[in-house]
Amino acid sequence: MTKQWVAGFRTAVISPYEETKLSEPRGFHDQTVRQVLHMAGGGDRIRVRLSNRYGRTPLAVADARVAERKNADEIVTETDTGLRFEGAGQVTIPAGGEAVSDPVDLSVRGGSDLVLSFHLPHDTGLATYSHMPSELAYVVSGNQAGAAALPGAEQVHGRFYVTGVDVLTDGDAPVAVAFGDSWFEGVGTTHSANQRSVDILNRRLGHGWAVNQGIAGNRLLTDEIGEHALARFERDVLAVPGATHVLLNFGINDLGLPGMLGLPPATADDLTAGFTELARRAHDAGLTVHAGTIGPFAGAVYPGHNTPEGLATRRQVNDWIRSSGTFDSVFDVAPAVADPDRPDYIRAEFDCGDGMHLNDAGARAMAETIDLDALGRPHPGAAGR
């Protein structure tokens, strides 16, 4: 069977210059950044994708390396391998640009941790980053990219300048793109424990995997935290190599975040139109589309988030998601994680503590609503894709 490159890991990035963001952006200068990438799928070779998408100056990356993870910031030194870019051991990525490494002969498997380390020799300015990935980056001074461990490293919540890892594989495994907000990215789950709903889904799947393109705070219709779903769909879904399915989980931020700014929530008509457009684009590209219902948020501790209008719209849109026939399948998250006696609230044992996000048990309940058989069925328009 002919092998092909497919996405084995993804992480969606945002601009550090956004006015609204949920974590502090940062830059680097003569520092090594080591990052843990939990692989969704594996293959015989890999290539790494770096991004300076939102940078305002060129980004110099020196001595970039990958290795298997041993523990915390330690690597398995026998697997430590330098990355090259068009044959060179360093790369300068222009502002707004991206770079893909040359292929590396390193076999990885789904569920394993790959460690990416690189030295940033010059002032980077604020970094293009994934802001709430439920994982740490380790930062030290100077070039220590090849060090076995980084004792005393600064531990930073976030991922920087990396958007994905492609793997070379037989190519018959379906790849789903989990495209959504914090309920995919993993806010509320245990840090560095890989208990996000997408991780748990991958442990359920016997064939294929799902890569995580969730952005905490992301909206379906409006740029606020990251570009909105309709704007980033081409890049974060359709451009993902090997993608066969897309899982959608949006709406909660369109209903809750406006209230924090004294604005009305999105309307049901606007949300259903947005979902319909995403489904149309996906189907046109030969992908199957699987939509999650919008989770409960009446207990959210964030001022202005919980409004009667937003909660009523949630119920209306969820009824439409279930009954419209727009999607190839529906994963009905809302009742699975809701308090049976107060369905606008998250069930106590699934609440991370803020009334808005799921803990590890809640993320598991969410993952278990996804129909595994549906992820094995191709869209009728996928022939020859």
C-alpha positions, 0 to 999 in steps of 0.5 A: 500500500502506498504510504502518505503524509497525514496529520498525527498531531495538531494544535490551533494557534492565536495571535498574541496581539488580540485584545481579548485573550485568556492567557498572557502572551510572551516572547523569547530571547536566547532561550530554549523552549521544550514542548510536549506534543501528545500524538494522536496518531503514529507513523514511520517518519515525521515532519514538524510544522512551525508557524510565525503566522501572527509574528511581526518580525522574522523568527529565527529558529536554531537547533530544533530537535525532536525526541521521545519523552521520558518524563516531564522535561526529560527526553529519551536521549537515544531518540534525540534527532535534529530537524533540518529545513531544506537541508539546513540546521536552522530556519528563519520564518518570515512574519506571517509565514510557516515552515515544515521540516524535512522528513525525520526517520523517527517512528512514533505511535498514537498515544505517545509523547513527542518532545520538540525543543528549539533554540530561539537565539534572537528577540522573537517579539510576542509569540504565535501560540496555543493559549490553553492547551492543558500542557506545559512548555519548559523554558531555559536560557541559552541553547539546551535543545539537546539536553537530556533534561532541563533542571530548573526550567521555567514552566509555562502554560501554552504552546509556542510556534508549533502547529502540528506534526505529520506522520508517514503512514499506510494512509488507510486510517480515517483522521477526524479533525476536532474543530471547536472551542475549550470543550475540545482544547481541554480547559478544566481537565487535569494539566499534563494528563491528556484527559481532554475529550479528544484524547479519550476519544482517541483511546476509544477508537480502534482505527484512525484518530482525531487531531485537536483543533480546539481554541478556548474562547473561540466563536462560530461567528465572531473573531474574539479569541482566535479567528472565528470558525468560518474564517479558520475552517480552510486552514484548520480543517480542510488543509489538514492532510488526511482529514476524512471527518470533522467534529464540530463543537461551537456555540457556547462562546457565541452565547456567553461571551457577549454578555460579559461585554454587555452585548446580546448573545448570537441569535439562533438563526445566525448560529444555525446559518453558521453551522449549515455553512460549515457543513456545506464546506465540509461536504463539498470537500468530501468530509463527513460532519459530526456536530455536538450539541451546546453544553450547559452553562447556567452555573458559569461564574463569569459575570454576564455569561449566564443570561436567559436569552443565551440559555433559551437560544442554546435549547433552540439551537440544540433542537435544530442540531438534533433534528435538522438532518444537516450533519452526518451524525450528532453527538448529544453532549448537552444531556450527557453532562447536564444535571438531570434536575437542572438541565441548564447546569453541568452535573456536579460530578462533571463540573471543573468548578467554574460552571462552564467547563468539564473536568476529567470525568465530564470530558470522558462523558463527552467523548463517549457520546461520539458514535465510533461507527459514524467516524468509520463511514466515508461521506458519499462525496469522498470517492477519489478524494 
